Amino acid sequence: MAQTRSQFHHYIPRFILKTFADNFTLTTSDTDFIADTSSVYPNVRQGSNKGKGKRRKRHQGAPRPPSEQSNPPKASKPFKPPRYFSYNINVYRVMDHSSELNDISRVYGLEDMYRDINEDDCMKLEKLLSKLESSSSMFIRKIWTGEDLSLTRAQLADMKKFLCIMMYRSETRRSQYYDGTFDMTAKITLVKHMKNKKFERLQDVWFDNLKWIIETPADDILDEWSRAVNMVQEDPISSLTKYMGPIHLLELLDYGHTVQFYVCVWEAEEGSEFIISEGSFGAYEGTSGNPFHIFFIVSPRYAIVLANRGFMWDEIDAVPGKTWFGDHLRAIPETIYKKGPLPGDFLTEDHMSPDDLFKYRRIIVPKKDVYTLNSISLDARRKSLTYKSSACMYKSLRYYDKIKKEKFSNHYDYTILRRKLFADMNRTHAS
């Protein structure tokens, strides 16, 4: 049975979008967050209650239903849990040059992402995805709060898997399968794959790929990736049509290549901020097939960056082009091996453990580099842009205007937005 209830699915997780709202607050107390399957809700103080001067925290747990209270009220009205707090963020619509505050529940997503797909399958996948999101959100929360940053090997694999899934669920990647916008090589492999899987529609391939990645353990995905890589290396041409596996070959190769990148945590220099657009959760620098960096903005202040392993192995010259971001923005994590120090110069598979610990540090990103990353979003934007600080967005637009002809291809004109931001800043200063 196809999906019947209308649902809104986000390309950028809600718990990240809310950090761009003015009413978002953050403390280091564990009790200030309640993790569930879709988000991490901080307690936010509300205003006075009907003029009585009372203030209360939201999300400290719903009140008990009347049937469970020691002195239940006499009223017979049905019990209703409290409504989640609303978070509004700045959204600039690039087509009509308009800016407005939008609730995060209805932005950076798609209505009925899984339309024409069995509803039971959709619900099952979303539950599995929410578990990955919940575990990843705990690491992101540590980034926000200034806690020590560490991940076990197993946790790191799951977080990378979550990031890859969110990239695959993006508007651009999904639309490829619904609109059929593939190059000739991809089309050849898709035709063969659809025949093997007995699919009649390209969108069925998109959902089947997504389903397999979500349901399959990270180590098993890499085992299948290794098998496919060996086939391609033995016969690069015929393997494109001979491979018969659980997932479309090119998507499998892309997944395996991406998770080889290593994690860095960026912190914007004081006085600057990151911005977001539809593609900010998975934007890249370089070529799409082999980028230098892949970016995941997780708040106005922080970003998780996947850096090409060529930087680590001093083989980056093999990647086409030249990166815009210097060595000072990359750091190899400290590794604590469960089985003790390495017995030799190289890590062997039998010395690896799921409990190996990787310790990361926050890398302060100079304003110029923050504006460069923001410029990637400004030049690759589709429908919307979001920022928290008008002043920081204004500086990013000025920097983009200065470098766009040299570094970018689209050369978009943001004169209207820049004038609006300038007016906003003047009003703020005047008040």
C-alpha positions, 0 to 999 in steps of 0.5 A, a space after each residue: 500500500 502506498 503512503 497515504 498520510 502526508 508527511 514532511 521529511 527534512 533534508 537537514 535535521 530539525 535539531 540542527 535547523 533550530 540552532 539558527 533560531 533566535 530563541 534557541 538556547 544551550 547549556 551544558 546540563 544533561 537535563 537540558 536535552 531530551 533525545 528522541 527519534 527525530 531531534 534533541 530538544 533543549 529546554 527553553 524558557 517561556 514568557 510569563 503565564 497570563 500576567 502572573 509572572 510565572 515562568 516554566 521550562 518546556 520539555 521536562 516531560 509531559 504531565 501525567 495523564 489524569 488516570 495516573 495522577 494522585 488527585 485527578 481533576 474532575 473535568 472530563 476533557 481528554 488529556 493533551 500533551 504539551 505542544 512542542 516549542 516553535 523555532 523560527 529561522 530566517 529563510 531568504 527565497 532566492 527566486 522572489 528575493 523575499 526574506 521571512 521567518 519560517 517555522 523549522 517544521 516546514 523548511 528544508 525538506 519535502 512533502 511526502 519524500 516516499 510517495 508511491 512507496 509502501 507505507 509500512 516500509 517507510 515507517 520502518 526506515 524512518 525508525 531505523 534512521 531516527 536511531 542513527 540520527 539520535 546517536 549522531 546528535 549526541 556527538 553534535 551536542 558535545 560539539 555545541 557544549 564544549 565537551 571532549 569530543 571522542 567516538 569509538 570506531 563503531 560510533 564513528 562508522 555509524 555517524 559517517 553512515 548517517 551523514 552519507 544517508 542524509 546526502 543520499 536523501 538530499 533534494 539533488 540526489 533524489 531528484 536524479 532518480 525521479 527526473 532521470 538526470 544521469 550521465 551515460 555511464 550511470 544510465 548503462 549501470 542503472 538499466 542493468 541493475 533494474 533488470 536484475 532487481 526487476 524494477 520498472 521505475 528509477 525511483 524504485 532504485 532510489 528507495 531500494 538503495 536507501 533501504 539497503 544502506 539504512 538496514 545493513 550494518 556499516 561493516 557489511 556495507 564496506 565488505 560489499 564495497 570491497 567486493 565491488 572495488 575488486 571487480 572494478 579494478 580487475 575489469 573497469 569496463 565490463 564490471 559496470 554491467 556484470 556487478 550483481 549486488 544488493 545496491 546500484 554499483 555507482 552508489 555503493 562505490 560513492 558510499 565506500 569512497 566517502 566513508 574513507 574520509 576522516 572527520 574534522 570539527 570546525 569552529 567559526 572564528 568569533 564574529 563570523 558564522 556559517 550559513 545553510 542552504 538546501 545543499 549545506 548538509 553535504 556540500 563539497 569542495 572540488 569535484 563531486 567524484 573525488 572532492 577535497 572536503 565534504 561539509 556538514 553545517 551543524 550550527 551557525 558556529 560549527 561544522 563537521 568536515 570530512 577531509 579527503 584521506 589524500 591529505 593524511 597520506 600526502 597523496 592529495 596531488 592526485 586529486 584534480 584541482 587545488 584546495 582553497 583550505 590550508 593545512 591548519 584546518 585539518 587535524 588527524 584525531 588522536 587514536 587510542 587502540 583497545 588492544 594497545 599500541 600498534 605492534 608495527 608501523 602500520 595498522 592491521 585488521 586484526 589489531 582493530 577493535 570496535 572500541 578503538 577511541 578517536 579523540 577530536 579537537 575543534 579547529 578555529 576557522 579564520 573569518 576568511 575561510 568561513 566566508 569562503 565556505 559560505 560562498 560555496 553555499 551562495 554559489 550552489 544555492 537552489 531555492 533558499 538560504 538561512 543565516 542567523 546574524 545579519 551582520 555575518 551574512 552581510 560580510 559573507 555576501 561582500 566576500 562572495 562578490 569579491 571572489 565569485 568571478 575568480 573561483 565560482 561559475 554562477 556569479 549570483 547577484 545578491 544586491 537585494 539581500 545585501 541592501 536588506 541586511 544593511 537596512 536591518 543592521 542600521 535599524 538595530 544600531 538606531 534602536 
